[in-house]
Amino acid sequence: MKPNLPEFSKDAPLNSPEHMLATISVLAYHLAIELDMNYEDEDSPRLTEEVAALEMAAATLFISGLLPSKVVHHSIERFMD
């Protein structure tokens, strides 16, 4: 299944908001997958920093008009205290 990640122009400079948001989205997606595959629900107290990072990434994407992938939402909900 291909994630719903934002597209960006290959000509966009690396420091453009468009490129930075795409990078945040991709990194959040991969962090969420790693957490979901490698940790159990009872590990959530040890994952507070990682879940906070996912929440921050999701909020950044949302206020920028983009929707974080479903796996990001799933991992946040799964590992929230």
C-alpha contacts under 8 A as a table, 3 or more apart, distances in Angstrom:
res1	aa1	res2	aa2	distance
3	P	29	Y	7.92
3	P	69	S	6.38
4	N	68	P	7.72
4	N	69	S	5.68
5	L	22	A	6.99
5	L	25	S	6.36
5	L	26	V	6.70
5	L	68	P	7.71
5	L	69	S	6.95
6	P	21	L	7.82
6	P	22	A	5.47
6	P	25	S	7.30
6	P	66	L	7.55
7	E	22	A	6.78
8	F	12	A	7.19
8	F	18	E	6.23
8	F	19	H	6.09
8	F	22	A	6.82
9	S	12	A	5.21
9	S	19	H	7.88
12	A	16	S	6.45
12	A	18	E	7.58
12	A	19	H	6.75
13	P	16	S	5.34
13	P	19	H	7.22
14	L	19	H	5.88
14	L	20	M	7.15
15	N	19	H	6.74
15	N	20	M	6.54
16	S	19	H	5.35
16	S	20	M	6.25
17	P	20	M	5.04
17	P	21	L	6.04
18	E	21	L	5.37
18	E	22	A	6.31
19	H	22	A	5.14
19	H	23	T	6.17
20	M	23	T	5.03
20	M	24	I	6.19
21	L	24	I	5.03
21	L	25	S	6.12
21	L	61	L	6.67
22	A	25	S	5.07
22	A	26	V	6.23
23	T	26	V	5.20
23	T	27	L	6.11
24	I	27	L	5.26
24	I	28	A	5.99
24	I	57	A	6.33
24	I	61	L	7.82
25	S	28	A	5.23
25	S	29	Y	6.10
25	S	57	A	7.21
25	S	58	A	7.93
25	S	61	L	7.21
25	S	68	P	6.59
25	S	69	S	7.75
26	V	29	Y	5.08
26	V	30	H	6.31
27	L	30	H	5.20
27	L	31	L	6.08
28	A	31	L	5.11
28	A	32	A	6.03
28	A	54	L	5.92
28	A	57	A	6.47
28	A	58	A	7.79
28	A	72	V	6.60
29	Y	32	A	5.25
29	Y	33	I	6.35
29	Y	69	S	6.59
29	Y	71	V	6.64
29	Y	72	V	5.84
30	H	33	I	5.09
30	H	34	E	6.22
31	L	34	E	5.11
31	L	35	L	6.17
31	L	54	L	7.75
32	A	35	L	5.19
32	A	36	D	6.07
32	A	54	L	7.37
32	A	71	V	6.19
32	A	72	V	5.25
32	A	75	S	5.58
32	A	76	I	7.94
33	I	36	D	5.10
33	I	37	M	6.04
33	I	71	V	6.82
33	I	72	V	7.86
33	I	75	S	7.79
34	E	37	M	5.26
34	E	38	N	5.89
35	L	38	N	5.41
35	L	39	Y	5.63
35	L	75	S	7.05
36	D	39	Y	5.97
36	D	40	E	7.60
36	D	75	S	6.17
39	Y	43	D	6.12
40	E	43	D	5.42
40	E	44	S	7.54
41	D	44	S	5.80
41	D	78	R	6.75
41	D	79	F	6.31
42	E	45	P	7.35
43	D	46	R	5.64
43	D	47	L	6.76
43	D	79	F	7.82
44	S	47	L	5.05
44	S	48	T	6.79
44	S	79	F	4.83
44	S	80	M	6.77
44	S	81	D	6.76
45	P	48	T	6.05
45	P	81	D	6.91
47	L	50	E	5.29
47	L	51	V	6.08
47	L	79	F	7.34
48	T	51	V	5.22
48	T	52	A	5.99
48	T	80	M	7.76
49	E	52	A	5.03
49	E	53	A	6.17
50	E	53	A	5.07
50	E	54	L	6.37
51	V	54	L	4.99
51	V	55	E	6.15
51	V	75	S	7.67
51	V	76	I	5.89
51	V	79	F	6.85
51	V	80	M	7.06
52	A	55	E	4.99
52	A	56	M	6.12
53	A	56	M	5.07
53	A	57	A	6.14
54	L	57	A	5.06
54	L	58	A	6.03
54	L	72	V	6.85
54	L	76	I	6.78
55	E	58	A	5.07
55	E	59	A	6.07
55	E	76	I	6.79
56	M	59	A	5.14
56	M	60	T	6.10
57	A	60	T	5.10
57	A	61	L	6.20
58	A	61	L	5.19
58	A	62	F	6.04
58	A	67	L	7.63
58	A	68	P	5.52
58	A	72	V	7.46
59	A	62	F	5.00
59	A	63	I	6.11
60	T	63	I	5.46
60	T	64	S	6.24
61	L	64	S	5.08
61	L	65	G	6.43
61	L	66	L	5.02
61	L	67	L	6.26
61	L	68	P	6.32
62	F	65	G	5.20
62	F	66	L	5.06
62	F	67	L	5.55
62	F	68	P	6.98
63	I	66	L	7.33
68	P	72	V	6.41
68	P	73	H	7.26
69	S	72	V	5.42
69	S	73	H	6.82
70	K	73	H	5.13
70	K	74	H	6.10
71	V	74	H	4.87
71	V	75	S	6.12
72	V	75	S	5.29
72	V	76	I	6.21
73	H	76	I	5.20
73	H	77	E	6.16
74	H	77	E	5.27
74	H	78	R	5.95
75	S	78	R	4.95
75	S	79	F	6.03
76	I	79	F	5.54
76	I	80	M	5.82
77	E	80	M	5.46
